[in-house]
Amino acid sequence: MISTWVSVIVMLVAFVNGARNEDDRQPCAKVQTSSPVVPLGSPVTATCIIRDSCPVVIGQAVHIQWRLDNRFLPSSTVANESGRVSEVVIPSFNHTRGSLTCCVQASSLLVVGGVDIRAGYPPQPPQNLSCQTNLTTPNTLTCRWHPGQQETHLLTKYTLHTKIRDLNENNTYELPPGVHQYTIPRDGFVLFSEIEIYVKAVNDLGEATSVPITLEPVSAAKFDPPTILNIQAMPKRYGCLKLSWTLSEQQAWMRNSRLNLEVRLQTADSSRSAEQPILINQVRSTRPVDQCRLLHGTQYFAQIRVRYQQSPWSEWSSSQSGVTLESAPTGRLDWWMKGSGNQKDKHLTIHLFWKPSKQFRANSQNVSYVVSLQKLSGEKGQVCTTMANYCTIQLPKRAKKVYLSAVNAEGRSNPTEVRITLPRSSTVISDVTVIPQDDRSLLVQWSSLVSSSPIDFVVEWRPLLETELSFTQFEITDRNQTSLVISGSIEPYKPYGISVYPRFKDWIGLPQTVNAYSRQKAPSMVPKIQINKNWQYHVELTWDELALDERNGNIQSYKIFYWSAMDPVKVVATDPEERRVVLKDLNTVAMYDAFMMVTTFGGSLNGTTFHFEVEPFDAVSVVMIVTACGVGLSMLIIFIVMMCFSKHSRLKGRFWPAVPDPATAASRDGHQNQHRIPILPQTVMSPIQYTCPTLVFWTSW
């Protein structure tokens, strides 16, 4: 478009320089349109009239062409004598801005006239007009609005109009383009006088006015957060608190005005809070407000906020606390007990747990609990006094019941009867499963045998990382219930022991217990590996069990990864209960690298890499081989010697000669004298020589 207008200027300058009179300084053509600003998408009609005195067309046939920006448009020539009038019709102008030019074909295409056309939409009425008063110094009234959903594509101006009815004063405030809010100064309004306000939007296609609003500026003020001065218990009025409050320092001049006040109360343990804030109308900050029907002996935290009539609520004040008057505890306690003992024992050991029921009210900040063998109050018969939620007590074997009461400075609650029931070796619950609901809750499900008819079930859970019984919690369910969601004290990555007990009228069945996590992750540590045994081709690895606080989940497996320069990576997996593994078929000339991976349902963790090698002969093997060889050699020598002695009796005589008994010999000589037997001549015989073979033994290693 810039190049087009440059050519027009050049032509005009040339003709002006050569013109001789005022008429010659006029443009060659005149372009007329219905309007330079049209609604977007509407038709546009334009006419181009070329002067007869235009030097470009003198003595030449005129051929007129239309161009919109860089695009040629079809046109028609208006019937007249000269044929120097042309008309063009654009059926739908879909550009927010365009340059329409009239051109004449001479030696080249020359621009002889043109016009800029803009398109858009008329303004929409401003919407959501709202005003808010600032009561801090200086006082101002700020109004905001929305220009509408449709973009006009045209320059739209906004003006803010006010009319103070009591003063019959009108004011108009003009805004810069694109600004949709305005702050009226203090001299433009009266705090307690009604003012009418509206906004007008104007552009080339029309104007629109917002819906006017009428307000009292002070009723449009958002107050600063008020301040609670103190909260006190009302004397001789149980369950009542008196709350004193004030406005901020800059708004203290409104202290005598009647304001609306909302009070939000919450107990210190956050277990009970008001369903909705308590509204108190037409109050002055100079007078305290009373809040009753509260719990006795309970600490409350209070917050307040204020407004004037229908003005916006202030922000909530900071919190202050107060305690109502104490009274004796009321309501019963839910309890659960586990007992142990046998026929030989003279006493029973009872673990008794309790918690407040929905109807129980401690009515005090300091409450203790008493377990007694007698229903009537008194120190006689008391077997336990504590401020905890459990007791472990020894009772006579004949005891059938005890009584549990809550006690504070104002009195004692009615006793709750606890029937002593002992466990029996009877399986009633067949299966228990635990499914995580989220990080803070677990779904416990169980099933019971059809033949059983318990009066109810007790679901008990405790964190396994804690040993104190005070961390034990329980819930009592209906006999027909088979699931329960436990929450509140559950934390991720920590193990919980969950047991389900069937409870009958006179006994308790065996529980089913599982350990569970609400969320699991990889373990924090990997056990330290110890090489317990190392012998030819085999290595035994052992490790200690991971501590509970290092597991972060249920251990699924231990895996040993090992490899050498000559062997690929191998993996051996073990059950979670195993603490040893044997690596077999190892190479005795290779150095092995290995590490352990511990896996839970939440992830895995690898340990550090360690090294080991296999010894071809370990000390035990050497001792066993030497011992076996020594024993074998000794037995062989003994065997050979015995063989030699048994086969040669004469040789035996040489080693052990027969020596005659003198007494026997004398007797025999006497007998011989009586019976002489001729002695034959002694024949000299050569001795028999026998050579025992010599054996030579040796060993080589």
C-alpha positions as CSV (number, residue, x, y, z in Angstrom):
1,M,0.0,0.0,0.0
2,I,2.9,2.4,0.7
3,S,4.4,1.9,-2.8
4,T,1.0,2.6,-4.3
5,W,0.7,6.0,-2.5
6,V,4.3,6.8,-3.3
7,S,3.4,6.5,-7.0
8,V,0.4,8.7,-6.5
9,I,2.5,11.4,-4.8
10,V,5.1,11.3,-7.6
11,M,2.5,11.8,-10.3
12,L,0.9,14.7,-8.4
13,V,4.2,16.4,-7.9
14,A,5.0,16.1,-11.5
15,F,1.7,17.6,-12.6
16,V,1.9,20.3,-10.0
17,N,5.3,21.4,-11.2
18,G,4.0,21.7,-14.7
19,A,0.6,23.2,-14.0
20,R,-0.2,26.8,-15.0
21,N,-3.3,27.4,-12.9
22,E,-5.1,26.3,-9.8
23,D,-7.3,23.7,-11.6
24,D,-4.2,21.9,-12.7
25,R,-3.2,21.4,-9.1
26,Q,-6.3,19.2,-8.3
27,P,-6.0,15.4,-8.3
28,C,-6.7,13.6,-11.6
29,A,-9.5,11.5,-10.0
30,K,-11.9,11.5,-7.2
31,V,-12.9,8.3,-5.4
32,Q,-16.2,8.3,-3.5
33,T,-17.5,5.6,-1.2
34,S,-20.7,5.1,0.8
35,S,-18.6,5.3,4.1
36,P,-14.9,5.0,5.0
37,V,-16.0,2.9,8.0
38,V,-18.4,0.0,7.5
39,P,-19.6,-3.0,9.5
40,L,-17.3,-6.0,9.0
41,G,-18.7,-8.2,6.2
42,S,-21.0,-5.6,4.7
43,P,-20.9,-4.6,1.0
44,V,-18.9,-1.6,-0.2
45,T,-19.6,0.5,-3.3
46,A,-17.0,3.0,-4.7
47,T,-17.0,5.3,-7.7
48,C,-13.9,6.7,-9.5
49,I,-14.4,10.0,-11.5
50,I,-11.5,11.1,-13.7
51,R,-11.2,14.8,-14.5
52,D,-11.2,15.8,-18.2
53,S,-8.1,18.0,-17.6
54,C,-6.1,15.1,-16.2
55,P,-2.9,15.1,-18.3
56,V,-2.7,11.3,-18.1
57,V,-5.8,10.8,-20.1
58,I,-5.8,13.8,-22.5
59,G,-6.1,12.5,-26.0
60,Q,-6.2,8.9,-25.0
61,A,-8.7,6.2,-24.4
62,V,-9.3,5.6,-20.7
63,H,-9.1,2.2,-19.2
64,I,-9.9,2.2,-15.4
65,Q,-8.9,-0.7,-13.0
66,W,-9.6,-1.1,-9.3
67,R,-7.3,-2.6,-6.8
68,L,-7.9,-3.6,-3.1
69,D,-4.5,-3.6,-1.5
70,N,-2.6,-5.8,-4.0
71,R,-5.6,-7.6,-5.5
72,F,-7.5,-6.4,-8.7
73,L,-11.3,-6.1,-8.6
74,P,-13.8,-6.5,-11.4
75,S,-15.5,-3.2,-12.2
76,S,-18.1,-1.6,-14.5
77,T,-18.0,1.6,-16.5
78,V,-20.8,4.0,-15.9
79,A,-22.5,5.1,-19.2
80,N,-21.6,8.7,-19.9
81,E,-20.2,10.8,-22.7
82,S,-16.6,10.5,-21.7
83,G,-16.5,7.0,-20.3
84,R,-14.3,8.3,-17.5
85,V,-16.4,7.2,-14.6
86,S,-16.0,3.7,-13.1
87,E,-17.8,1.9,-10.3
88,V,-16.9,-1.1,-8.2
89,V,-18.9,-3.2,-5.7
90,I,-17.3,-5.3,-3.0
91,P,-20.0,-7.8,-1.9
92,S,-18.5,-8.5,1.5
93,F,-15.7,-6.4,3.0
94,N,-14.0,-9.0,5.3
95,H,-10.9,-7.0,6.2
96,T,-10.6,-4.8,9.3
97,R,-8.7,-2.3,7.1
98,G,-8.0,-2.0,3.4
99,S,-6.7,0.5,0.7
100,L,-9.0,0.8,-2.3
101,T,-7.3,2.5,-5.3
102,C,-8.4,3.6,-8.8
103,C,-5.8,3.0,-11.5
104,V,-5.4,4.1,-15.2
105,Q,-3.7,2.0,-17.8
106,A,-1.3,4.2,-19.7
107,S,2.3,3.3,-20.7
108,S,2.2,1.7,-17.2
109,L,-0.5,1.3,-14.5
110,L,-0.8,4.6,-12.7
111,V,-2.7,5.2,-9.5
112,V,-4.9,8.3,-9.8
113,G,-7.0,8.1,-6.6
114,G,-7.8,6.0,-3.6
115,V,-9.4,5.8,-0.2
116,D,-8.8,3.8,3.1
117,I,-11.7,1.7,4.3
118,R,-12.0,0.4,7.9
119,A,-14.4,-2.3,9.1
120,G,-15.4,-3.5,12.5
121,Y,-18.4,-3.7,14.9
122,P,-20.3,-1.3,17.0
123,P,-19.5,-1.5,20.7
124,Q,-21.4,-3.8,23.0
125,P,-22.8,-2.4,26.2
126,P,-20.2,-2.6,29.0
127,Q,-20.9,-5.6,31.3
128,N,-20.4,-6.5,34.9
129,L,-20.0,-2.9,36.2
130,S,-19.0,-3.0,39.8
131,C,-17.6,-0.4,42.2
132,Q,-15.7,-0.8,45.5
133,T,-14.9,1.9,48.0
134,N,-11.5,2.2,49.7
135,L,-11.9,3.5,53.2
136,T,-8.2,4.0,53.8
137,T,-6.7,7.4,53.4
138,P,-7.4,8.8,50.8
139,N,-11.0,7.5,50.3
140,T,-11.6,6.5,46.7
141,L,-14.3,4.7,44.6
142,T,-12.9,2.4,42.0
143,C,-15.2,1.1,39.2
144,R,-14.5,-1.8,36.8
145,W,-16.3,-3.3,33.9
146,H,-15.9,-5.7,31.0
147,P,-16.0,-4.3,27.4
148,G,-17.9,-7.3,26.1
149,Q,-17.1,-10.6,24.4
150,Q,-16.8,-9.2,20.8
151,E,-13.8,-7.3,19.6
152,T,-14.8,-4.1,17.7
153,H,-11.6,-3.7,15.7
154,L,-12.2,0.0,15.9
155,L,-11.0,2.7,18.3
156,T,-13.6,2.7,21.1
157,K,-13.7,5.3,23.7
158,Y,-15.2,4.8,27.2
159,T,-16.6,7.4,29.5
160,L,-17.7,7.0,33.2
161,H,-20.8,8.9,34.2
162,T,-21.9,9.6,37.8
163,K,-24.9,11.3,39.3
164,I,-25.1,12.2,43.0
165,R,-28.9,12.4,43.7
166,D,-28.8,14.3,46.9
167,L,-26.6,17.0,45.4
168,N,-28.0,16.8,41.8
169,E,-24.4,16.7,40.6
170,N,-23.3,15.0,37.4
171,N,-19.8,14.1,36.5
172,T,-18.2,12.6,33.4
173,Y,-14.8,10.9,33.4
174,E,-13.0,10.2,30.1
175,L,-10.7,7.2,29.9
176,P,-7.7,6.5,27.8
177,P,-8.2,3.8,25.0
178,G,-8.1,0.2,26.2
179,V,-8.6,1.1,29.9
180,H,-11.7,-0.5,31.6
181,Q,-11.5,0.8,35.1
182,Y,-11.5,4.2,36.7
183,T,-10.9,5.5,40.3
184,I,-13.2,8.3,41.3
185,P,-11.5,10.8,43.7
186,R,-12.9,11.6,47.1
187,D,-14.5,14.8,45.9
188,G,-16.5,12.9,43.3
189,F,-18.8,11.0,45.8
190,V,-20.4,11.2,49.2
191,L,-20.0,8.2,51.5
192,F,-23.5,8.0,52.8
193,S,-25.3,9.4,49.7
194,E,-26.5,7.3,46.8
195,I,-24.8,7.7,43.5
196,E,-25.8,6.4,40.1
197,I,-23.0,5.2,37.9
198,Y,-23.0,3.9,34.3
199,V,-20.4,3.5,31.4
200,K,-20.8,4.6,27.8
201,A,-18.8,3.1,24.9
202,V,-18.5,5.0,21.5
203,N,-16.9,4.3,18.2
204,D,-17.4,5.2,14.5
205,L,-20.2,2.6,14.1
206,G,-22.3,3.5,17.2
207,E,-22.4,3.7,21.0
208,A,-23.7,1.6,23.8
209,T,-24.4,2.2,27.5
210,S,-24.1,-0.2,30.4
211,V,-26.9,-1.0,32.9
212,P,-26.6,1.7,35.5
213,I,-26.0,0.8,39.2
214,T,-27.0,2.8,42.2
215,L,-25.1,2.4,45.5
216,E,-24.2,4.1,48.7
217,P,-20.4,4.3,48.6
218,V,-19.9,3.1,52.1
219,S,-22.0,0.0,51.3
220,A,-19.5,-0.8,48.5
221,A,-16.5,-0.6,50.9
222,K,-14.4,-3.7,51.7
223,F,-13.3,-3.3,55.3
224,D,-9.9,-4.2,56.6
225,P,-9.7,-7.4,58.6
226,P,-11.0,-6.7,62.1
227,T,-9.1,-7.6,65.3
228,I,-10.2,-9.9,68.1
229,L,-9.2,-8.3,71.4
230,N,-9.9,-11.3,73.6
231,I,-12.2,-14.3,74.1
232,Q,-13.4,-15.3,77.6
233,A,-15.6,-17.9,79.2
234,M,-18.9,-16.4,80.5
235,P,-19.3,-16.9,84.2
236,K,-21.8,-19.5,85.3
237,R,-22.8,-20.1,81.6
238,Y,-21.6,-23.5,80.3
239,G,-20.7,-23.6,76.6
240,C,-20.6,-19.8,76.1
241,L,-17.8,-17.5,75.1
242,K,-17.7,-13.7,75.0
243,L,-15.8,-12.2,72.1
244,S,-14.5,-8.6,72.1
245,W,-13.4,-7.1,68.8
246,T,-12.6,-3.8,67.0
247,L,-12.1,-2.4,63.5
248,S,-8.8,-1.4,62.1
249,E,-7.3,1.9,63.2
250,Q,-8.0,3.6,59.8
251,Q,-11.7,2.6,60.0
252,A,-12.2,3.2,63.7
253,W,-14.4,6.1,62.8
254,M,-17.0,3.5,61.8
255,R,-17.1,1.9,65.3
256,N,-20.6,3.3,66.1
257,S,-22.1,2.1,62.7
258,R,-24.1,-1.1,62.7
259,L,-22.2,-3.7,60.8
260,N,-22.8,-7.4,59.9
261,L,-20.4,-9.8,61.6
262,E,-19.5,-13.5,60.8
263,V,-17.8,-15.7,63.4
264,R,-16.0,-18.9,62.5
265,L,-15.3,-21.3,65.4
266,Q,-13.1,-24.4,65.4
267,T,-12.0,-26.7,68.2
268,A,-8.4,-27.1,69.0
269,D,-8.2,-30.7,67.8
270,S,-9.9,-29.7,64.5
271,S,-12.2,-32.7,64.9
272,R,-15.3,-30.6,65.2
273,S,-15.9,-27.2,63.4
274,A,-18.9,-25.2,62.6
275,E,-20.7,-26.3,59.4
276,Q,-20.9,-22.6,58.4
277,P,-19.9,-19.3,59.9
278,I,-22.4,-17.8,62.4
279,L,-23.9,-14.5,61.1
280,I,-24.7,-11.7,63.6
281,N,-26.5,-8.7,62.1
282,Q,-26.5,-5.1,63.2
283,V,-23.6,-5.1,65.7
284,R,-21.3,-2.3,66.8
285,S,-17.6,-2.9,67.4
286,T,-17.9,-1.2,70.8
287,R,-20.0,-4.1,72.1
288,P,-18.8,-7.7,72.5
289,V,-20.7,-10.6,71.1
290,D,-21.7,-13.9,72.8
291,Q,-21.4,-17.4,71.3
292,C,-23.2,-20.2,73.1
293,R,-24.2,-23.8,72.5
294,L,-20.6,-24.8,72.5
295,L,-18.9,-27.8,73.9
296,H,-18.0,-27.6,77.6
297,G,-14.4,-27.4,78.7
298,T,-13.2,-27.1,75.1
299,Q,-10.7,-24.8,73.5
300,Y,-12.0,-22.9,70.5
301,F,-10.2,-20.9,67.9
302,A,-12.2,-18.0,66.5
303,Q,-12.0,-15.7,63.4
304,I,-14.3,-12.9,62.4
305,R,-15.0,-10.8,59.3
306,V,-17.3,-7.7,58.8
307,R,-19.2,-5.8,56.2
308,Y,-21.6,-2.9,55.9
309,Q,-25.0,-3.9,54.6
310,Q,-24.3,-5.7,51.3
311,S,-20.7,-4.6,50.9
312,P,-18.0,-7.3,50.2
313,W,-16.9,-9.2,53.2
314,S,-13.5,-8.3,54.7
315,E,-10.8,-10.9,54.9
316,W,-10.9,-13.1,58.0
317,S,-9.1,-11.8,61.1
318,S,-6.2,-13.6,62.7
319,S,-7.2,-16.4,65.1
320,Q,-7.7,-16.1,68.8
321,S,-8.5,-18.9,71.3
322,G,-10.8,-19.3,74.4
323,V,-11.9,-22.1,76.6
324,T,-15.5,-22.7,77.8
325,L,-16.3,-23.7,81.4
326,E,-15.7,-27.3,82.3
327,S,-18.3,-29.9,83.4
328,A,-18.2,-33.6,84.2
329,P,-17.6,-35.9,81.2
330,T,-20.7,-37.3,79.5
331,G,-21.4,-40.2,77.2
332,R,-19.8,-43.6,76.9
333,L,-16.5,-44.9,75.7
334,D,-15.9,-47.4,72.9
335,W,-13.6,-50.2,74.1
336,W,-11.7,-53.2,72.9
337,M,-9.8,-55.7,75.1
338,K,-7.4,-58.6,74.6
339,G,-6.8,-61.1,77.4
340,S,-4.5,-63.9,78.0
341,G,-4.4,-66.7,80.6
342,N,-4.8,-70.5,81.1
343,Q,-6.2,-72.9,83.6
344,K,-3.0,-72.9,85.7
345,D,-2.7,-69.2,86.0
346,K,-4.3,-67.5,89.0
347,H,-4.5,-64.1,87.2
348,L,-5.5,-62.8,83.8
349,T,-3.5,-60.3,81.8
350,I,-5.8,-57.8,80.1
351,H,-4.9,-55.2,77.5
352,L,-7.7,-52.7,77.5
353,F,-8.0,-50.0,74.8
354,W,-10.7,-47.2,74.5
355,K,-11.6,-44.1,72.6
356,P,-14.4,-41.6,72.7
357,S,-17.7,-42.6,71.1
358,K,-19.7,-40.2,68.9
359,Q,-21.8,-39.3,72.0
360,F,-18.8,-38.8,74.4
361,R,-17.9,-35.4,75.6
362,A,-14.8,-34.9,77.7
363,N,-16.0,-31.4,78.7
364,S,-12.5,-30.6,79.8
365,Q,-9.0,-30.1,78.5
366,N,-7.5,-32.5,81.1
367,V,-9.3,-35.8,81.4
368,S,-8.1,-39.1,82.9
369,Y,-9.5,-42.6,82.8
370,V,-10.1,-45.0,85.6
371,V,-10.6,-48.8,85.4
372,S,-12.3,-50.3,88.4
373,L,-13.6,-53.6,89.6
374,Q,-16.6,-51.8,91.1
375,K,-19.3,-49.8,89.4
376,L,-19.5,-47.2,92.1
377,S,-17.0,-44.4,92.1
378,G,-14.2,-44.5,94.7
379,E,-10.6,-45.5,95.1
380,K,-11.5,-48.9,96.3
381,G,-11.4,-51.5,93.5
382,Q,-9.4,-49.3,91.1
383,V,-6.9,-51.2,89.1
384,C,-5.7,-48.5,86.7
385,T,-5.7,-44.7,86.4
386,T,-4.1,-43.1,83.4
387,M,-4.4,-40.3,80.9
388,A,-3.5,-42.6,78.0
389,N,-5.9,-44.6,75.8
390,Y,-5.0,-48.0,77.2
391,C,-4.2,-50.0,80.3
392,T,-2.5,-53.3,80.9
393,I,-3.9,-54.8,84.1
394,Q,-3.7,-58.0,86.1
395,L,-7.1,-59.3,87.2
396,P,-8.2,-62.3,89.4
397,K,-9.2,-65.3,87.3
398,R,-12.7,-65.1,88.6
399,A,-13.2,-61.5,87.3
400,K,-15.9,-61.2,84.7
401,K,-16.2,-57.5,84.1
402,V,-14.5,-54.1,84.9
403,Y,-15.8,-50.6,84.6
404,L,-14.3,-47.8,82.6
405,S,-14.9,-44.1,83.5
406,A,-13.6,-40.7,82.4
407,V,-12.7,-38.2,85.1
408,N,-12.0,-34.5,85.2
409,A,-11.9,-31.7,87.8
410,E,-15.7,-31.4,87.7
411,G,-16.7,-35.0,88.1
412,R,-16.8,-38.5,86.6
413,S,-18.7,-39.9,83.6
414,N,-21.2,-42.8,84.0
415,P,-19.1,-46.0,83.9
416,T,-18.9,-48.1,80.8
417,E,-19.2,-51.8,81.5
418,V,-16.4,-53.9,80.0
419,R,-17.0,-57.7,79.7
420,I,-13.9,-59.8,80.0
421,T,-13.7,-62.2,77.1
422,L,-10.8,-64.6,76.5
423,P,-9.6,-65.9,73.1
424,R,-10.3,-69.4,71.9
425,S,-8.4,-71.4,69.3
426,S,-11.2,-71.1,66.7
427,T,-10.7,-69.9,63.2
428,V,-13.6,-67.7,62.0
429,I,-12.0,-65.3,59.6
430,S,-10.7,-67.0,56.4
431,D,-9.0,-64.2,54.6
432,V,-7.9,-60.6,55.0
433,T,-6.7,-58.3,52.2
434,V,-5.6,-54.7,52.4
435,I,-5.8,-52.3,49.4
436,P,-4.3,-48.8,49.5
437,Q,-7.0,-46.1,48.8
438,D,-4.5,-43.2,48.8
439,D,-1.5,-42.1,50.8
440,R,-3.6,-41.6,54.0
441,S,-6.1,-44.5,53.9
442,L,-6.3,-48.3,53.5
443,L,-9.2,-50.5,52.6
444,V,-9.4,-53.6,54.7
445,Q,-11.5,-56.5,53.5
446,W,-12.2,-59.9,55.1
447,S,-14.4,-62.9,54.8
448,S,-15.7,-65.2,57.6
449,L,-16.9,-68.8,57.7
450,V,-20.6,-69.4,57.0
451,S,-21.0,-71.3,60.2
452,S,-19.8,-68.5,62.5
453,S,-22.1,-65.9,64.0
454,P,-20.0,-63.2,65.7
455,I,-21.7,-60.2,67.3
456,D,-19.2,-57.9,65.6
457,F,-15.7,-57.5,64.2
458,V,-12.8,-55.5,65.6
459,V,-10.3,-54.1,63.1
460,E,-7.0,-53.2,65.0
461,W,-4.0,-51.5,63.5
462,R,-0.7,-50.1,64.7
463,P,2.5,-48.7,63.1
464,L,5.1,-51.5,63.2
465,L,7.8,-48.9,63.7
466,E,6.3,-48.0,67.1
467,T,6.4,-50.3,70.1
468,E,4.2,-48.4,72.5
469,L,0.7,-49.7,72.9
470,S,-0.6,-46.2,72.9
471,F,-0.3,-46.2,69.1
472,T,-2.8,-49.0,68.7
473,Q,-6.1,-48.0,67.1
474,F,-9.3,-49.9,66.5
475,E,-12.7,-49.8,64.9
476,I,-15.7,-51.9,65.7
477,T,-17.9,-53.0,62.7
478,D,-21.3,-54.6,62.4
479,R,-21.5,-58.4,62.1
480,N,-22.6,-58.2,58.5
481,Q,-19.8,-55.8,57.5
482,T,-16.9,-57.2,55.5
483,S,-14.8,-54.1,54.8
484,L,-13.6,-50.9,56.4
485,V,-11.5,-47.9,55.3
486,I,-9.0,-46.9,58.0
487,S,-7.5,-43.4,57.7
488,G,-6.3,-40.4,59.7
489,S,-3.1,-41.8,61.2
490,I,-1.8,-43.6,58.1
491,E,1.4,-42.4,56.5
492,P,3.1,-43.5,53.2
493,Y,6.2,-45.7,53.2
494,K,5.6,-46.9,56.7
495,P,4.4,-50.4,57.6
496,Y,1.2,-51.1,59.5
497,G,0.1,-54.3,61.2
498,I,-3.6,-54.8,60.6
499,S,-5.6,-57.5,62.4
500,V,-9.3,-58.5,62.2
501,Y,-10.8,-60.2,65.3
502,P,-14.2,-61.8,65.4
503,R,-15.9,-61.1,68.7
504,F,-18.6,-63.3,70.2
505,K,-20.6,-62.9,73.4
506,D,-18.3,-64.8,75.7
507,W,-15.1,-65.2,73.7
508,I,-12.9,-63.8,70.9
509,G,-11.8,-65.8,67.8
510,L,-8.3,-66.0,66.4
511,P,-7.3,-62.9,64.3
512,Q,-6.0,-62.8,60.8
513,T,-3.1,-60.3,60.5
514,V,-1.4,-58.7,57.5
515,N,1.2,-56.0,57.1
516,A,0.5,-53.2,54.6
517,Y,1.7,-49.9,53.2
518,S,-0.5,-47.1,51.9
519,R,2.3,-46.3,49.4
520,Q,5.6,-48.0,48.7
521,K,8.9,-46.9,47.2
522,A,12.4,-48.4,46.7
523,P,14.3,-49.4,49.9
524,S,16.5,-46.9,51.5
525,M,19.4,-49.4,52.0
526,V,20.8,-52.6,50.5
527,P,22.0,-55.3,53.0
528,K,25.7,-55.7,53.3
529,I,26.9,-58.9,51.6
530,Q,29.1,-61.4,53.4
531,I,31.0,-64.2,51.7
532,N,30.3,-67.0,54.1
533,K,31.8,-70.0,52.3
534,N,34.2,-70.2,49.4
535,W,35.1,-73.6,47.9
536,Q,35.9,-75.1,44.5
537,Y,33.4,-73.8,41.9
538,H,30.9,-72.5,44.6
539,V,30.5,-69.4,46.7
540,E,27.9,-68.9,49.4
541,L,26.7,-65.3,50.1
542,T,24.7,-64.2,53.2
543,W,23.2,-61.0,54.4
544,D,21.2,-59.6,57.3
545,E,17.6,-58.7,57.2
546,L,16.8,-55.0,56.4
547,A,15.5,-52.9,59.2
548,L,11.8,-52.0,59.0
549,D,12.4,-48.3,58.7
550,E,14.7,-49.0,55.7
551,R,12.3,-51.1,53.6
552,N,9.7,-48.5,52.5
553,G,7.6,-51.4,51.3
554,N,7.1,-55.2,51.3
555,I,10.3,-56.9,50.1
556,Q,9.5,-58.9,46.9
557,S,12.9,-60.3,46.1
558,Y,16.6,-60.2,46.5
559,K,18.6,-60.6,43.3
560,I,22.4,-61.1,42.9
561,F,23.9,-60.0,39.6
562,Y,27.4,-61.4,39.0
563,W,29.8,-61.5,36.1
564,S,33.5,-61.8,35.1
565,A,35.6,-60.9,32.2
566,M,35.1,-64.4,30.7
567,D,31.4,-64.9,31.7
568,P,28.2,-62.9,30.9
569,V,26.0,-61.4,33.5
570,K,24.0,-63.9,35.5
571,V,21.2,-63.3,37.9
572,V,20.1,-65.4,40.9
573,A,16.9,-64.4,42.7
574,T,15.8,-65.5,46.2
575,D,12.6,-65.4,48.2
576,P,12.0,-62.5,50.5
577,E,12.5,-64.8,53.5
578,E,15.9,-66.2,52.4
579,R,19.1,-64.6,53.7
580,R,21.6,-66.7,51.7
581,V,22.3,-67.7,48.1
582,V,24.9,-70.1,46.6
583,L,26.6,-69.2,43.3
584,K,27.5,-72.3,41.4
585,D,29.6,-73.4,38.5
586,L,32.1,-70.6,38.9
587,N,35.4,-70.3,37.1
588,T,38.3,-70.7,39.5
589,V,40.7,-68.6,37.4
590,A,38.4,-65.5,37.1
591,M,37.7,-62.5,39.3
592,Y,34.0,-61.9,39.7
593,D,32.1,-58.6,40.2
594,A,28.6,-58.7,41.8
595,F,26.0,-56.5,43.4
596,M,22.6,-57.0,45.0
597,M,19.2,-55.5,44.0
598,V,16.4,-55.3,46.5
599,T,12.9,-54.9,45.1
600,T,9.5,-53.7,46.6
601,F,6.2,-53.0,44.9
602,G,7.4,-49.3,44.8
603,G,10.8,-49.7,43.2
604,S,14.2,-51.2,43.4
605,L,17.6,-50.2,44.8
606,N,21.0,-51.5,43.7
607,G,23.8,-52.0,46.2
608,T,27.5,-51.3,45.7
609,T,29.6,-53.6,43.6
610,F,31.9,-56.1,45.4
611,H,34.5,-58.5,44.1
612,F,35.3,-62.1,44.9
613,E,37.3,-65.1,43.4
614,V,37.0,-68.8,43.8
615,E,39.9,-70.7,45.5
616,P,40.7,-74.1,43.8
617,F,41.5,-75.6,47.3
618,D,40.4,-74.1,50.5
619,A,41.9,-74.9,53.9
620,V,39.2,-77.3,54.8
621,S,39.7,-79.3,51.6
622,V,43.5,-79.5,52.1
623,V,43.0,-80.8,55.7
624,M,40.5,-83.4,54.6
625,I,42.7,-84.7,51.8
626,V,45.8,-84.9,54.0
627,T,43.8,-86.7,56.8
628,A,42.4,-89.2,54.3
629,C,45.8,-89.9,52.8
630,G,47.4,-90.4,56.3
631,V,44.6,-92.7,57.5
632,G,44.8,-94.7,54.2
633,L,48.6,-95.1,54.4
634,S,48.5,-96.3,58.1
635,M,45.9,-98.9,57.4
636,L,47.9,-100.2,54.4
637,I,51.1,-100.6,56.5
638,I,49.2,-102.5,59.2
639,F,47.6,-104.8,56.7
640,I,50.9,-105.7,55.1
641,V,52.6,-106.5,58.4
642,M,49.8,-108.7,59.5
643,M,50.0,-110.6,56.3
644,C,53.7,-111.2,56.8
645,F,53.2,-112.6,60.4
646,S,50.3,-114.8,59.6
647,K,52.0,-116.8,56.8
648,H,55.4,-117.6,58.5
649,S,55.1,-119.3,61.8
650,R,58.8,-119.9,62.1
651,L,59.5,-116.3,61.6
652,K,57.0,-115.7,64.2
653,G,59.0,-118.0,66.6
654,R,62.1,-116.0,66.0
655,F,60.5,-112.9,67.1
656,W,58.7,-114.4,70.0
657,P,60.7,-117.6,71.3
658,A,58.9,-120.1,73.6
659,V,60.4,-120.0,77.1
660,P,59.6,-123.2,79.2
661,D,58.0,-122.9,82.6
662,P,60.5,-124.2,85.2
663,A,58.0,-125.9,87.4
664,T,56.5,-127.7,84.5
665,A,59.9,-128.7,83.2
666,A,61.0,-130.1,86.6
667,S,57.8,-132.2,86.8
668,R,58.3,-133.5,83.3
669,D,62.0,-134.4,84.1
670,G,60.9,-136.5,87.1
671,H,58.4,-138.3,85.0
672,Q,61.0,-138.9,82.4
673,N,63.3,-140.6,84.9
674,Q,60.6,-143.1,85.6
675,H,59.9,-143.7,82.0
676,R,63.1,-143.5,80.1
677,I,62.7,-143.0,76.4
678,P,65.8,-143.3,74.3
679,I,67.0,-140.0,72.9
680,L,67.7,-140.1,69.2
681,P,70.8,-138.3,68.0
682,Q,70.1,-134.6,67.3
683,T,70.2,-133.8,63.7
684,V,71.6,-130.4,62.9
685,M,69.2,-128.5,60.5
686,S,69.9,-125.3,58.7
687,P,67.7,-122.4,59.7
688,I,65.0,-121.3,57.2
689,Q,65.5,-117.8,55.9
690,Y,62.5,-115.7,54.8
691,T,62.7,-112.3,53.4
692,C,59.7,-109.9,53.9
693,P,59.2,-107.7,51.0
694,T,60.0,-104.0,51.5
695,L,57.4,-101.5,50.5
696,V,58.1,-98.0,49.5
697,F,55.3,-95.4,49.6
698,W,55.4,-91.8,48.4
699,T,52.9,-89.1,47.7
700,S,53.1,-86.2,45.3
701,W,50.9,-83.2,45.1
